[in-house]
Amino acid sequence: MAAIWKGSLTFGLVNIPVELRTAIRSDHISFRLLHEKDLSPVKYERICQSEDKPIPWDEIVKGYEYTKGKFVVLTDADFKTAALERSQTIDILDFVKEDEIDPRYFETPYYLVPGKGGDKPYALLREAIRKTGSVGIGKIIIRQTQHLAGVKVVGDALVLEIMRFANELVDASEYSFPSREAIRPQELQMAEQLVGNLAEPFDPSRYTDEYRANLMRIIKAKMKGKKPSLEEPTTEARDSGVLDLMSRLRASLAEGTGKKGAARPRKKTVAAGRKVSKAKKAKTA
């Protein structure tokens, strides 16, 4: 994949040539809007609301709506005035502990790939960040837009994550959340036990987009002129009455124990085999 940005990463007096390359890829199914009777693609037109007719691009300007129906028009010159000087450097301003950063700040990850002559300082910075458990916080300008960015270590790679600025986060105080006062110690103990029973090492390959998979099955069937056939999802009846939390916890624990036991059939078979062989030896003796 082509580099999104080329420049250098700096901390102190150290300068590392790097390239910014995407670390994620979109896997969404896209659709076109079509006219039903002839399957012709539908195009969008720019309609003026007051004149109710299409207008060309050269008659369109950008406006900021400061109150309902009131606008301030910004010209190309205004945008040039506001634009920051283009920089080909990512200046790390601070190093902070990773566990101090609210995960809501992180948005989009990119790989920082070392450029020519950058291998040694790249590895040096990577290992320093790894050893200290830190994240480098800096700023980067991509396509004339300034972003806050965090530089962290993932395996052998330095990963730059575009971050949100503080004013982009919604303060939790705007909502109400339940207190822990209503939780009984027995309920908490059973909930902790349930979490422990379901604990597994994180394996992202276990989690798939079932809706996308169903859509692709339908699309492939229709491409072959076949009628799509998918199993109807089973829906469990929900209790509309008062939720008995303890009984639900007990049932969940019992179900989790059953699943854990079912996942280890071989150990039971081997143990049973050993008992049988011991019994045979006793009879022979």
N, C-alpha and C positions, 0 to 999 in steps of 0.2 A: 504493500500500500504506500502511496506517495506521502511525503512529509506534509503535515498541515502547517508547520512553522519551523523555521531554521534560525538559530541564533546561538546564544551562549547562556549558561547557568553560572551565576557568580555568587560566591560567599566569601566575605573578607576580600583578600587580594587574589583568590583563586578563581580562574576563569575556565569553564569547561564547555567546549563546543558540543551542542546537542541538536537533535531534531525531535520534533513533537509528532508522534504517530498514534493513531487511534488504538485504544485498548479494548473497545467493545464494537459489536456490529448489530445493526437492527435486524430482527428476524420476524418482522410483522408481515402479514399478508396484505397487499395493497389491492384496491379495487378502483375501477373507473366507473363513472356515472354514464349510463347509456340510455338512449331513447328506446323504450320497451318494444315498439312495433318494428323497428328496423335495426336495433342494436348499434346505432350510430353514436359515437362519443358526444357527450354534451360539453360545450365550452362555457366558460364563465365570462360575463360581460360586466364592465364597470358602469353601473347605472346611477345617474344623478337622481337623488330622491325628490328634489323639488321639480325637476324638468321631466322625470320619468323617461329618460332616454340614455343610451350608451354615450360615453364621452371618451376621447382619446387620451393617451398617457400624457401628452404635452399640456393638457389642461388640468392635470392633477397636482395638487400641492399637499404638503404634510402639515397637519394642524394639531395642536395640543388643546384638548377640551378641559378648560379650567373650571367651568361650571356648565350645567346642562344647556347645550345649544350655543355656548360661547367658546370661541376658539382663538388661539394665537397661532398665526401661520409662521412656520420656520422655513427659511430659504436654504439653498445649498451653501451660501456664504455663512449662514448662522451655524450650520453643522461643522463647517471648516474652522470657524472661530472656536467652537467648543472642543474640537478634536485635540487629543493629546499627541505630542510628538511621537512618531513611531519609534519604537525601541526594539532592538533585536537581542535584548538581554532579559533574563529572569533574575531579578535581584532578590536574593533571600534576605529578608529584613530581620527575621527572628527565627529561633528554633524553640519549639514548645513541645511538651510531652504529649504523645498521641492520645492518652486517655483523658487529657484535659479538654479535648475538642469535642463539642457536641456533634454527633454524626449527621445531624440535619444540615450542617454547613457544607458537607461534601456533595458534589453534584455529578461531574463527568470525569472519568479517568482517561489519561493518555500515557503512553510509554514515552519516557525520555531516552532516546537512543544516542549513544556517544558518537560524535562526529570524528573526523580525522584528527589524530593526535590527542584525543580526549579520553582514551581508555584508562590511563593510570589515575588522573584526578577524579574521573567518574567513579572508579572502584574505591578510591579513598573516601570520597563523600558518602558513597553508599554504605560502606562499613562503619563510618563514624555515626551515621544516622541509625544504623541497625544496633550498634553497641549502646547508644544512649537512649534508644526507644523514642526518638524525637521525630518531629515533622518540621520541615523547613517551610516557613510562611513567606510568600512573596507576591509580586504582581506581574502580570503578563498582558500584553496587548495583542489580541488576535482579531484581525479584520476590523481594525479601528475601535474595537471595544476593549476596555480595560477589565480584567478579571482578577479577583483574588485567587491565589493558588496555593496548594499544599504539596510539598514534595516528600514522599514516603518511600519505603522499601517494600517490594513484593518479590520474594525470591532473589534472583540476581539482578532484578530491574529496579531502576528508579522510576516511580510512577508519579506523574503530576496530576493532581485532581483539581479541576476547576471548583472553586468554592463560592458559596453565597456570602454576600456582605451581611452584616448584622441587621440592617434595616429590612432585609428580605425574609427574616424569620418571624413567624407569628408567636407572640409571647403566650406561654401556657396559661397565664393568669386571665386570658380572655375567655377561657372555658372553665367549667367546673368538673372536678374529678372526685371520686369517692375517697374518703379517708380510710385508714386501716383500722379504725376503732371498732367497726362492726364485725371484723374477722375474729372468729374464735380460734384459740390455739390448736384445737383438734383439726379444724378445717385446714389451717395453715400446714400442719404436720402432714396431713394426707395429700395436700396439693404438692408439697415438696417431694413426697415419696413418689407421686405420679410423675413429676418432672424427672426425677432420678431414674425411674423405670423406662421412660421414653428417651433418655439421653443417648445420643449416638454421635460419633465423629461426623463433622460436616462433610457431606458428599454432594456437591451441586448436581451431579449427573442423575441423582435420584428424583429430582424435581423437574417435571416437564410441563409444557404448555398444552394441556389436554384439549382446550378449545381450538387451538391452532391445528393440532393433529386431526381433530374431527373435521375441520373445514377442509384440510388437504385431502382427506378421504372422500369427502363429498365432491370436491373439484375433480379429482382423478376419476371418480366413477362417472361423472357427467361428461368428462372428456372422452370416455369410452362409450358414451351413449347408454350407460346403465343407470338404474334407479339407485340412489344412495340408500344404504341400509345401515343404520347405527342403532345400538341398543339404547333403549330409553333409560335415562339416569334414575336410579332408585332414590326415592325420597322418604326419609324416615318421618313418622308422625311426631310432631313436636307437642310437648305438654303445654297446654295453654294456661294451666293453673299455676299455683305458686311453686317456684323452683325449690326442690329439696336438695340443697347443695351437697349435704353429706352423702345422701344416697347416690347422687350422680358421681361423686368422687369415688365411693366404694365400687360402683359399677365400672368406672373407668380403670381403677386399679386392677380389678379382676380381669377385665378385658386385656389390659396391658400385660399382665402376668401370663395369660393364656398365649398371647402372641409371642412373648419372649420364649416360652416353653416350646412352642411349635417351631421356633427357629433353630432349635438344637436337637433334632431327632437322632442324629448319629451318635451323640454321646450316650444317650439312653440305650441304644441298640448295642453298643460296645459293652456297656456296663452289664446289660442283661446277658450278653454272650459270655462274659467272664464268670457270672454266677452259674450259668449252665455248665461250663467246663469244669468249674470247681466241684459241682454236684456229681458229675460223671467220674471225676478222679476219686471222690469219696466212696462211690459205689464200687469202683474197681478195686480199691484198697480193701 
